[in-house]
Amino acid sequence: MSTYNFNDGKGPVPAHQHSNGGGWVADTATVAVSAFVGPDAQVFGNAEVYGNALVYGNALVSGDARVSDKARVSGNAEVYGNALVSGDAQVYDNAQVSGKARVFGNVEVYGNAVVFGNAQVSGKARVFGNAVVYGNVEVYGNAVVFGNALVSGDAQVYDNAQVSGKARVSGNAKVYGNAVVSDKAEVYGNAQVSDYARVSDKAQVYGKAQVSDNAVVSGNAQVYGNAKVTKTPVRISRSDGYDFIIVPCADIVDRIIAGCRYFTYEEADEHWNKEHKMYTETSIILEALKKLYELQKTSKEGEM
């Protein structure tokens, strides 16, 4: 009986070299004759490799993971835990798929990307770079998550959407259409970013806010509550770094957002009154914002 040490802390265990490719397979694992396991690849634990799946390079498939159909795991990639990689999916380079994650369809997970938890990546989606996708996340369609982006919680990224840079998408947020979330932007809560909208820099979109059409939210802007932004909001920065914007909301009331402030015009005037230390500058900003916002609305109505 031959043995092999898979360096998983269990020492040498009963194993054999797979007939199709010569890679080492623990006797506890199951690999179909039709599947390929390259000479430097390893399959161990209770892992299963079926169909015409390919495991090659220095790839490792272990635990209770399953690789099936025409899926490929290569390079230094690892698939473990209860993860499933199927269809025509590819996991390669230094990528890892673990937990109860599901990667299927024509997906590619590569670079140093990590997919774990109950995450699902499907369709023609790609996750690469140093991106991390976990939780109950769904990434599908032609969506792309890359760079140092992190998508977590119950978030969904789909259609042709992109999440990149150090962006964070979490909670029940949705990013779809041709939307782009990049840099250090954050989208969370029940927020939605769609169509050709862009959220970048250190901007935050959260609560039940919606950013759509060709709107661009950038800088340190925050869009939240029930705000509905369909056009790039007019933004003016105060000398202390606060960005002021005006957005239409679901209750058909325009509101001024600045930091954690979410005010109607009347509430804004009451808060930034003559007793406020920033009264003079803020008053100028508010008046300018209102005029620019009205011009923007008039311009949009003229295009209809």
C-alpha positions, 0 to 999 in steps of 0.5 A: 500500500502506497502512502503520501504526505499531503502536508495537512497535518495528518502525515503520510496517508494511504494514497495513489497516483491518478491514472489520468495525469499521475497526481497524488490522490488520497484513498479517502478522496474520489476522482473519476477516471475521466477527470485529470489530475496533473503530476504536481496537483493533489486531491485529498481529504474527502474531496471529489473530482468528477466529469471532465474536470482538470486539476493541474499545476500545483493546485490543491483540492481538499476537505469536502470540496467538489470539482466537476463537469469541465471545471479547471483548477490550476496554478497554485489555486486551492479549493477546499471546505465544502466548496463547489466548482462546476460547469466551465468555471476556472480557478487559477493563479493563487485564488482560493474557493472555500467554505460553502462557496459555489463557483459555476458557469463560465466564471473565472476566479484568479490572481489572489482572489478569495471566495468563501462563506456561502458566496455564489459566483456564476454566469460569466462573472470574474473575480480577480486581483486581491478581491474578496467575496464572502457571506451570502453574496451573489456575483453573476452575469458579466459582473467583475470584482477586482483590485482590493474590492470586498463584497460581503453580506447579502450583497449582489453584483450583477449584469455588467457592473464593476466593483474595484479599487478598495471599494466595499459593497455589503449588507443588502446592497445591489450594484447592477446594470453598467454601474461602477463602484471604485476607489474607496467608495462604499455601498451598503444597507439596502442601497442600489447603484444601477444603470451607468452610475458611478460611485468613486473616491470616498463616497458612500451610498447607503440606507435605501438610497438609489443612484442610477442613470448617469449619475456620478457620486464622488469625493466625500459625498454621502447619499443615504436615506430615501434619496434617489439620484439620477443625475450627478448631484451638485456638490459644494465643499465647505472649508472644514471638509464637509461636502454639501449636496441636494438630492430628490427623495422617495417622498418627493421632498428634496433634501440637503445632505452633509455628513450625517445631516439629512435635512429638508430646506427648512430643517437646514436653515434651522440647524445652520442658523445665525448662532452656528459657528459656520453660519456665514459660509454655510448660508452662502453654500446653501443658497448656491446649492439651491440655485444650481440644483434648480438649474439642473432640474430645469435643464433635465426637464428641457431634455424631456 
